[in-house]
C-alpha cells in the first residue's frame, strides 16, 4: 500500500463520508439535501482559465473550462466523486482544471441539478 493511498484513506475516514454513504437511502438523501442547501457553487475566477456556464440536455448545469487561449479540438468530460448526490466543491474544480490542462483541451464539468451555480 502506497503512502499516498494511506493518506487518502485516512482523510476519507476522518471526513465521515464513509459513514454518510452507509446510511439508509432515505436518511442519506435527506442529509445530502441539507448539505447541498449550504453549498453554493461559484464559477471560479482564476485568470489562467476561461469558464462558461452551459446547460446540457435542457436541464443539467455544466461548467465549461477552457484551458488553452484558443479553442481546442480536444475535450474531456470530468465527473467528480460523491455519487452525484453531493454538489462539487472548489477542490473538484481544481482537479478538473488540472486534467483539462494536462490533456491540452477543454474540460466539461457537469454539476448536479440541486446545486445552484452563480456567476
DSSP file (Angstrom, degrees, kcal/mol; ACC not computed):
  #  RESIDUE AA STRUCTURE BP1 BP2  ACC     N-H-->O    O-->H-N    N-H-->O    O-->H-N    TCO  KAPPA ALPHA  PHI   PSI    X-CA   Y-CA   Z-CA
    1    1 A X              0   0    0      0, 0.0     2,-0.1     0, 0.0     0, 0.0   0.000 360.0 360.0 360.0 130.7    0.0    0.0    0.0
    2    2 A X     >  -     0   0    0      1,-0.1     4,-2.2     4,-0.0     5,-0.1  -0.328 360.0-119.9 -77.8 160.3    1.4    3.4   -1.0
    3    3 A X  H  > S+     0   0    0      2,-0.2     4,-2.6     1,-0.2     5,-0.2   0.900 115.1  56.4 -62.3 -41.7    1.8    6.3    1.3
    4    4 A X  H  > S+     0   0    0      1,-0.2     4,-2.5     2,-0.2    -1,-0.2   0.917 108.5  46.5 -58.8 -45.0   -0.5    8.4   -1.0
    5    5 A X  H  > S+     0   0    0      2,-0.2     4,-3.0     1,-0.2    -1,-0.2   0.911 111.2  51.8 -63.7 -43.0   -3.2    5.7   -0.6
    6    6 A X  H  X S+     0   0    0     -4,-2.2     4,-2.1     2,-0.2    -2,-0.2   0.897 112.0  46.3 -62.1 -40.6   -2.8    5.6    3.2
    7    7 A X  H  X S+     0   0    0     -4,-2.6     4,-2.3     2,-0.2    -2,-0.2   0.939 114.3  47.2 -66.3 -46.7   -3.1    9.4    3.5
    8    8 A X  H  X S+     0   0    0     -4,-2.5     4,-2.2     1,-0.2    -2,-0.2   0.908 112.1  50.7 -61.5 -41.9   -6.1    9.5    1.2
    9    9 A X  H  X S+     0   0    0     -4,-3.0     4,-2.2     1,-0.2    -1,-0.2   0.905 110.0  49.6 -62.6 -42.7   -7.7    6.6    3.1
   10   10 A X  H  X S+     0   0    0     -4,-2.1     4,-2.5    -5,-0.2    -1,-0.2   0.888 110.3  51.2 -64.3 -39.2   -7.1    8.3    6.5
   11   11 A X  H  X S+     0   0    0     -4,-2.3     4,-2.0     2,-0.2    -2,-0.2   0.902 109.3  49.9 -65.2 -41.3   -8.7   11.6    5.1
   12   12 A X  H  X>S+     0   0    0     -4,-2.2     4,-0.8     2,-0.2     5,-0.8   0.921 112.8  47.1 -63.0 -43.9  -11.8    9.8    3.9
   13   13 A X  H ><5S+     0   0    0     -4,-2.2     3,-0.7     1,-0.2    -2,-0.2   0.919 112.7  49.3 -63.1 -43.5  -12.2    8.1    7.3
   14   14 A X  H 3<5S+     0   0    0     -4,-2.5    -1,-0.2     1,-0.2    -2,-0.2   0.824 105.4  58.1 -66.4 -31.5  -11.7   11.4    9.2
   15   15 A X  H 3<5S-     0   0    0     -4,-2.0    -1,-0.2    -5,-0.2    -2,-0.2   0.720 102.0-130.6 -73.6 -20.1  -14.2   13.2    7.0
   16   16 A X  T <X5 +     0   0    0     -4,-0.8     4,-2.0    -3,-0.7     3,-0.2   0.507  69.2 127.4  83.6   3.3  -17.0   10.8    7.9
   17   17 A X  H  >< +     0   0    0     -5,-0.8     4,-2.3     1,-0.2     5,-0.2   0.866  68.2  56.9 -62.5 -37.1  -18.0   10.3    4.3
   18   18 A X  H  > S+     0   0    0     -6,-0.7     4,-0.5     1,-0.2    -1,-0.2   0.913 108.7  46.6 -61.9 -41.7  -17.8    6.6    4.6
   19   19 A X  H >4 S+     0   0    0      1,-0.2     3,-0.8     2,-0.2     4,-0.4   0.881 109.0  56.5 -66.1 -38.3  -20.4    6.7    7.4
   20   20 A X  H >< S+     0   0    0     -4,-2.0     3,-1.4     1,-0.2    -2,-0.2   0.932 107.6  46.5 -59.0 -47.6  -22.6    9.1    5.4
   21   21 A X  H 3< S+     0   0    0     -4,-2.3    -1,-0.2     1,-0.3    -2,-0.2   0.559 104.2  63.5 -76.3  -6.5  -22.8    6.6    2.5
   22   22 A X  T << S+     0   0    0     -3,-0.8    -1,-0.3    -4,-0.5    -2,-0.2   0.521  81.8 105.7 -90.0  -6.9  -23.6    3.7    4.8
   23   23 A X  S <  S-     0   0    0     -3,-1.4    -3,-0.0    -4,-0.4     0, 0.0  -0.279  87.2 -87.5 -67.9 157.2  -26.8    5.4    6.0
   24   24 A X     >  -     0   0    0      1,-0.1     4,-2.8     4,-0.1     3,-0.3  -0.317  47.4-104.1 -59.9 153.1  -30.2    4.0    4.8
   25   25 A X  H  > S+     0   0    0      1,-0.2     4,-2.6     2,-0.2     5,-0.2   0.862 118.0  49.6 -52.4 -47.3  -31.3    5.6    1.5
   26   26 A X  H  > S+     0   0    0      1,-0.2     4,-2.0     2,-0.2    -1,-0.2   0.918 114.5  44.3 -60.7 -45.1  -33.9    8.0    2.9
   27   27 A X  H  > S+     0   0    0     -3,-0.3     4,-2.6     2,-0.2     5,-0.2   0.904 112.7  52.6 -65.9 -41.5  -31.5    9.3    5.6
   28   28 A X  H  X S+     0   0    0     -4,-2.8     4,-2.5     1,-0.2    -2,-0.2   0.936 110.8  46.2 -60.1 -47.6  -28.7    9.6    3.1
   29   29 A X  H  X S+     0   0    0     -4,-2.6     4,-2.4    -5,-0.2    -1,-0.2   0.882 112.4  50.4 -65.9 -38.0  -30.8   11.7    0.7
   30   30 A X  H  X S+     0   0    0     -4,-2.0     4,-2.1    -5,-0.2    -1,-0.2   0.921 112.0  47.3 -66.1 -42.4  -32.1   14.0    3.4
   31   31 A X  H  X S+     0   0    0     -4,-2.6     4,-2.5     1,-0.2    -2,-0.2   0.906 111.4  51.6 -62.7 -41.4  -28.6   14.6    4.7
   32   32 A X  H  X S+     0   0    0     -4,-2.5     4,-2.8    -5,-0.2    -2,-0.2   0.906 107.7  52.4 -62.4 -41.8  -27.4   15.3    1.2
   33   33 A X  H  X S+     0   0    0     -4,-2.4     4,-1.8     2,-0.2    -1,-0.2   0.924 110.9  47.5 -59.3 -44.6  -30.3   17.8    0.6
   34   34 A X  H  X S+     0   0    0     -4,-2.1     4,-1.1     1,-0.2    -2,-0.2   0.918 113.3  47.6 -63.2 -43.2  -29.3   19.6    3.8
   35   35 A X  H  X S+     0   0    0     -4,-2.5     4,-1.0     1,-0.2     3,-0.4   0.905 111.6  50.6 -65.2 -40.4  -25.6   19.7    2.8
   36   36 A X  H  < S+     0   0    0     -4,-2.8    80,-0.3     1,-0.2    -1,-0.2   0.801 101.6  61.5 -70.0 -28.6  -26.4   20.9   -0.7
   37   37 A X  H  < S+     0   0    0     -4,-1.8    -1,-0.2     1,-0.2    -2,-0.2   0.857 107.9  45.1 -63.1 -33.0  -28.6   23.7    0.6
   38   38 A X  H  < S+     0   0    0     -4,-1.1     2,-0.6    -3,-0.4    -1,-0.2   0.719 101.8  81.1 -81.3 -22.4  -25.5   25.1    2.3
   39   39 A X     <  +     0   0    0     -4,-1.0    77,-0.4    -5,-0.1     2,-0.4  -0.749  54.9 179.5 -90.3 123.6  -23.3   24.6   -0.7
   40   40 A X        -     0   0    0     -2,-0.6     2,-0.7    75,-0.1    77,-0.1  -0.952  24.5-134.0-113.5 143.9  -23.5   27.2   -3.4
   41   41 A X  E     -a  117   0A   0     75,-2.4    77,-2.3    -2,-0.4     2,-0.4  -0.874  19.1-162.7-104.1 113.6  -21.3   26.7   -6.5
   42   42 A X  E     -a  118   0A   0     -2,-0.7     2,-0.4    75,-0.2    77,-0.2  -0.773  24.9-118.5 -93.3 133.9  -19.4   29.8   -7.5
   43   43 A X        -     0   0    0     75,-2.1     8,-0.0    -2,-0.4    10,-0.0  -0.590  42.7-112.8 -67.8 127.3  -17.9   29.9  -11.0
   44   44 A X        -     0   0    0     -2,-0.4     7,-0.1     1,-0.1    -1,-0.1  -0.098  19.2-155.0 -61.4 161.5  -14.2   30.3  -10.4
   45   45 A X        +     0   0    0     -3,-0.1     2,-0.1     5,-0.1    -1,-0.1   0.118  38.5 144.5-123.7  18.7  -12.3   33.4  -11.3
   46   46 A X    >   -     0   0    0      1,-0.1     3,-1.1     2,-0.1     5,-0.1  -0.424  46.7-140.5 -63.6 132.2   -8.8   32.1  -11.8
   47   47 A X  T 3  S+     0   0    0      1,-0.2    -1,-0.1    -2,-0.1    -3,-0.0   0.712  91.3  68.4 -70.7 -24.0   -7.2   34.1  -14.6
   48   48 A X  T 3  S+     0   0    0      2,-0.0     2,-0.3    21,-0.0    -1,-0.2   0.577 103.1  46.9 -77.7  -6.3   -5.4   31.2  -16.3
   49   49 A X  S <  S-     0   0    0     -3,-1.1     2,-0.4    20,-0.0    18,-0.2  -0.910  73.9-132.8-130.0 158.1   -8.7   29.5  -17.5
   50   50 A X  E     -B   66   0B   0     16,-2.0    16,-3.1    -2,-0.3     2,-0.4  -0.947  23.8-160.0-109.9 133.6  -11.9   30.7  -19.1
   51   51 A X  E     +B   65   0B   0     -2,-0.4     2,-0.4    14,-0.2    14,-0.2  -0.923  11.6 178.5-118.1 136.6  -15.2   29.5  -17.6
   52   52 A X  E     -B   64   0B   0     12,-2.0    12,-3.4    -2,-0.4     2,-0.5  -1.000  24.8-133.6-136.7 134.7  -18.6   29.3  -19.2
   53   53 A X  E     -B   63   0B   0     -2,-0.4     2,-0.3    10,-0.2    10,-0.2  -0.767  32.1-179.5 -86.4 127.7  -21.8   28.1  -17.7
   54   54 A X  E     -B   62   0B   0      8,-3.2     8,-2.7    -2,-0.5     2,-0.5  -0.908  23.8-140.8-125.6 152.9  -23.7   25.8  -20.1
   55   55 A X  E     -B   61   0B   0     -2,-0.3     2,-0.4     6,-0.2     3,-0.3  -0.973  22.1-166.4-111.9 127.9  -27.0   23.9  -19.9
   56   56 A X  E >>  +B   60   0B   0      4,-3.0     4,-2.5    -2,-0.5     3,-1.7  -0.882  68.4   8.5-116.1 148.4  -26.9   20.4  -21.4
   57   57 A X  T 34 S-     0   0    0     -2,-0.4    -1,-0.2     1,-0.3     0, 0.0   0.815 121.6 -77.8  52.1  33.5  -29.9   18.2  -22.2
   58   58 A X  T 34 S+     0   0    0     -3,-0.3    -1,-0.3     1,-0.2     3,-0.1   0.441 128.1  42.1  62.9   4.5  -32.1   21.2  -21.4
   59   59 A X  T <4 S+     0   0    0     -3,-1.7     2,-0.4     1,-0.1    -2,-0.2   0.521  85.5  89.4-151.3 -13.0  -31.8   20.8  -17.6
   60   60 A X  E  <  -B   56   0B   0     -4,-2.5    -4,-3.0    52,-0.0     2,-0.3  -0.810  64.4-131.4-105.0 134.5  -28.3   20.0  -16.4
   61   61 A X  E     +B   55   0B   0     -2,-0.4    50,-2.5    -6,-0.2     2,-0.4  -0.578  27.1 179.5 -80.8 140.0  -25.7   22.6  -15.4
   62   62 A X  E     -BC  54 110B   0     -8,-2.7    -8,-3.2    -2,-0.3     2,-0.6  -0.997  21.4-142.2-142.0 135.5  -22.3   22.1  -16.8
   63   63 A X  E     -BC  53 109B   0     46,-2.4    46,-2.5    -2,-0.4     2,-0.6  -0.876  14.3-150.7 -98.4 123.3  -19.2   24.3  -16.3
   64   64 A X  E     -BC  52 108B   0    -12,-3.4   -12,-2.0    -2,-0.6     2,-0.6  -0.853  11.1-166.3 -95.6 121.3  -17.0   24.6  -19.5
   65   65 A X  E     -BC  51 107B   0     42,-3.1    42,-3.0    -2,-0.6     2,-0.6  -0.928   3.8-161.1-112.4 111.2  -13.4   25.1  -18.5
   66   66 A X  E     -BC  50 106B   0    -16,-3.1   -16,-2.0    -2,-0.6    40,-0.2  -0.831   9.8-179.3 -94.7 121.3  -11.2   26.3  -21.4
   67   67 A X        +     0   0    0     -2,-0.6     2,-0.3    38,-0.6    -1,-0.1   0.559  62.0  60.7 -98.4 -10.9   -7.5   25.6  -20.6
   68   68 A X  S    S-     0   0    0      2,-0.2   -18,-0.1     1,-0.1     4,-0.1  -0.845  82.3-123.3-116.5 153.5   -5.9   27.0  -23.7
   69   69 A X  S    S+     0   0    0     -2,-0.3     2,-0.3     2,-0.1    -1,-0.1   0.783  99.3  45.8 -66.6 -25.9   -6.1   30.5  -25.1
   70   70 A X  S    S-     0   0    0      1,-0.1    -2,-0.2    -3,-0.0    -3,-0.1  -0.850 106.1 -84.8-115.3 154.0   -7.5   29.3  -28.4
   71   71 A X        -     0   0    0     -2,-0.3     2,-0.3     1,-0.1    -2,-0.1  -0.250  47.8-143.3 -56.9 141.8  -10.3   26.7  -28.9
   72   72 A X        -     0   0    0      2,-0.2    33,-0.1    -4,-0.1    34,-0.1  -0.757  18.4-141.7-108.8 152.5   -9.1   23.1  -28.8
   73   73 A X  S    S+     0   0    0     -2,-0.3     2,-0.3    32,-0.0    32,-0.1   0.558  85.2  82.7 -83.5 -10.0  -10.2   20.1  -30.8
   74   74 A X        +     0   0    0     30,-0.3    32,-2.2     2,-0.0     2,-0.3  -0.726  57.7 179.5 -97.2 144.5   -9.8   18.1  -27.6
   75   75 A X  E     -d  106   0B   0     -2,-0.3     2,-0.4    30,-0.2    32,-0.2  -0.996  11.0-163.6-143.7 148.3  -12.3   17.8  -24.9
   76   76 A X  E     -d  107   0B   0     30,-2.2    32,-3.5    -2,-0.3     2,-0.6  -0.993  11.3-148.1-131.3 135.9  -12.5   16.0  -21.6
   77   77 A X  E     -d  108   0B   0     -2,-0.4     2,-0.6    30,-0.2    32,-0.2  -0.936  18.0-160.4-106.6 117.4  -15.6   15.3  -19.5
   78   78 A X  E     -d  109   0B   0     30,-3.2     2,-0.6    -2,-0.6    32,-0.5  -0.875   7.4-169.3-106.3 119.0  -14.8   15.3  -15.8
   79   79 A X        -     0   0    0     -2,-0.6     2,-0.1    30,-0.1    32,-0.1  -0.932  14.7-148.0-105.6 119.6  -17.1   13.6  -13.4
   80   80 A X        -     0   0    0     -2,-0.6     4,-0.2    30,-0.4     3,-0.1  -0.373  21.4-104.7 -81.4 166.0  -16.3   14.3   -9.7
   81   81 A X  S    S+     0   0    0      1,-0.2     3,-0.2     2,-0.1    -1,-0.1  -0.093  77.8  91.4 -81.2-177.8  -17.0   11.8   -7.0
   82   82 A X  S >> S-     0   0    0      1,-0.1     3,-1.4     2,-0.1     4,-0.7   0.490 101.1 -89.7 107.5   7.3  -19.7   11.7   -4.3
   83   83 A X  T 34  -     0   0    0      1,-0.3    -1,-0.1     2,-0.1    -2,-0.1   0.613  67.0 -84.9  69.3  10.2  -22.3    9.6   -6.2
   84   84 A X  T 34 S+     0   0    0      2,-0.2    -1,-0.3    -4,-0.2    -2,-0.1   0.780 115.3  99.9  56.3  30.4  -23.7   12.8   -7.6
   85   85 A X  T <4 S+     0   0    0     -3,-1.4     2,-0.4     1,-0.1   -49,-0.1   0.565  76.1  57.8-108.3 -20.5  -25.9   13.4   -4.6
   86   86 A X  S  < S-     0   0    0     -4,-0.7    -2,-0.2    -5,-0.1    -1,-0.1  -0.895  90.2-118.7-107.4 139.7  -23.4   15.9   -3.1
   87   87 A X        -     0   0    0     -2,-0.4    -2,-0.1   -55,-0.2    24,-0.1  -0.255  35.4 -94.2 -71.6 163.5  -22.5   19.0   -5.0
   88   88 A X        -     0   0    0     24,-0.1     2,-0.2   -49,-0.1    -1,-0.1  -0.286  34.1-154.4 -74.7 161.0  -19.0   19.8   -6.1
   89   89 A X    >>  -     0   0    0    -48,-0.1     4,-1.5   -50,-0.0     3,-0.7  -0.715  38.9 -87.9-123.6-179.1  -16.5   22.0   -4.2
   90   90 A X  H 3> S+     0   0    0      1,-0.3     4,-2.6    -2,-0.2     5,-0.2   0.821 123.9  60.4 -62.4 -31.9  -13.5   24.0   -5.3
   91   91 A X  H 3> S+     0   0    0      1,-0.2     4,-1.8     2,-0.2    -1,-0.3   0.874 103.3  51.5 -63.4 -36.5  -11.2   21.0   -5.0
   92   92 A X  H <> S+     0   0    0     -3,-0.7     4,-2.0     2,-0.2    -1,-0.2   0.907 110.6  48.3 -64.9 -41.6  -13.3   19.2   -7.6
   93   93 A X  H  X S+     0   0    0     -4,-1.5     4,-2.6     1,-0.2    -2,-0.2   0.912 109.3  52.6 -66.1 -42.4  -13.0   22.1  -10.0
   94   94 A X  H  X S+     0   0    0     -4,-2.6     4,-2.2     1,-0.2    -1,-0.2   0.885 109.0  50.0 -61.5 -38.0   -9.2   22.4   -9.4
   95   95 A X  H  X S+     0   0    0     -4,-1.8     4,-2.4     2,-0.2    -1,-0.2   0.899 109.8  50.6 -67.1 -39.8   -8.8   18.7  -10.3
   96   96 A X  H  X S+     0   0    0     -4,-2.0     4,-2.7     2,-0.2    -2,-0.2   0.907 110.4  50.3 -62.3 -41.7  -10.9   19.2  -13.4
   97   97 A X  H  X S+     0   0    0     -4,-2.6     4,-2.8     2,-0.2     5,-0.2   0.918 109.5  51.5 -61.0 -43.3   -8.7   22.1  -14.4
   98   98 A X  H  X S+     0   0    0     -4,-2.2     4,-2.3     1,-0.2    -2,-0.2   0.928 113.1  43.4 -60.9 -46.9   -5.6   20.0  -13.8
   99   99 A X  H  X S+     0   0    0     -4,-2.4     4,-1.9     2,-0.2    -1,-0.2   0.892 113.8  51.7 -67.2 -39.5   -6.8   17.2  -16.0
  100  100 A X  H  X>S+     0   0    0     -4,-2.7     5,-1.7    -5,-0.2     4,-1.0   0.921 111.5  46.6 -61.7 -44.1   -8.0   19.6  -18.7
  101  101 A X  H  <5S+     0   0    0     -4,-2.8     3,-0.5     1,-0.2    -2,-0.2   0.906 111.2  51.6 -65.5 -41.7   -4.7   21.4  -18.8
  102  102 A X  H  <5S+     0   0    0     -4,-2.3    -1,-0.2     1,-0.2    -2,-0.2   0.838 111.1  48.4 -64.4 -32.3   -2.8   18.1  -18.9
  103  103 A X  H  <5S-     0   0    0     -4,-1.9    -1,-0.2    -5,-0.1    -2,-0.2   0.670 106.5-129.8 -81.5 -16.0   -5.0   16.9  -21.9
  104  104 A X  T  <5S+     0   0    0     -4,-1.0   -30,-0.3    -3,-0.5     2,-0.2   0.724  73.0  84.7  75.8  21.4   -4.4   20.3  -23.7
  105  105 A X  S   <S-     0   0    0     -5,-1.7   -38,-0.6   -32,-0.1    -1,-0.3  -0.652  85.8 -62.0-137.9-167.0   -8.1   20.7  -24.3
  106  106 A X  E     -Cd  66  75B   0    -32,-2.2   -30,-2.2    -2,-0.2     2,-0.5  -0.560  43.4-146.9 -81.8 147.3  -11.4   22.0  -22.9
  107  107 A X  E     -Cd  65  76B   0    -42,-3.0   -42,-3.1   -32,-0.2     2,-0.5  -0.976   1.9-153.1-121.0 123.5  -12.8   20.3  -19.8
  108  108 A X  E     -Cd  64  77B   0    -32,-3.5   -30,-3.2    -2,-0.5     2,-0.5  -0.816  10.0-169.7 -92.1 132.8  -16.6   19.8  -19.3
  109  109 A X  E     -Cd  63  78B   0    -46,-2.5   -46,-2.4    -2,-0.5     2,-0.2  -0.813   7.6-156.8-127.0  89.1  -17.5   19.7  -15.6
  110  110 A X  E     -C   62   0B   0    -32,-0.5   -30,-0.4    -2,-0.5   -48,-0.3  -0.442  10.1-167.4 -67.5 135.8  -21.1   18.6  -15.1
  111  111 A X        -     0   0    0    -50,-2.5     2,-0.3    -2,-0.2   -24,-0.1  -0.409  26.4 -95.4-104.7-170.7  -22.6   19.7  -11.8
  112  112 A X    >   -     0   0    0     -2,-0.2     3,-1.5   -52,-0.1   -24,-0.1  -0.777  23.9-117.2-112.1 158.1  -25.9   18.4  -10.3
  113  113 A X  T 3  S+     0   0    0     -2,-0.3    -1,-0.1     1,-0.3   -26,-0.0   0.807 109.1  59.9 -61.9 -32.1  -29.3   20.0  -10.5
  114  114 A X  T 3  S+     0   0    0      2,-0.1     2,-0.6   -28,-0.0    -1,-0.3   0.576  90.4  81.2 -80.0  -5.6  -29.7   20.5   -6.8
  115  115 A X  S <  S-     0   0    0     -3,-1.5     2,-0.3   -29,-0.1   -75,-0.1  -0.887  78.2-135.5-103.3 124.4  -26.6   22.8   -6.6
  116  116 A X        -     0   0    0     -2,-0.6   -75,-2.4   -77,-0.4     2,-0.5  -0.585  13.4-148.6 -77.3 131.8  -27.2   26.4   -7.7
  117  117 A X  E     -a   41   0A   0     -2,-0.3     2,-0.4   -77,-0.1   -75,-0.2  -0.899  16.8-173.4-102.4 127.3  -24.5   27.9  -10.0
  118  118 A X  E      a   42   0A   0    -77,-2.3   -75,-2.1    -2,-0.5   -78,-0.0  -0.922 360.0 360.0-120.6 148.1  -23.9   31.6   -9.6
  119  119 A X              0   0    0     -2,-0.4   -77,-0.1   -77,-0.2    -1,-0.1   0.443 360.0 360.0 -87.6 360.0  -21.6   33.8  -11.7
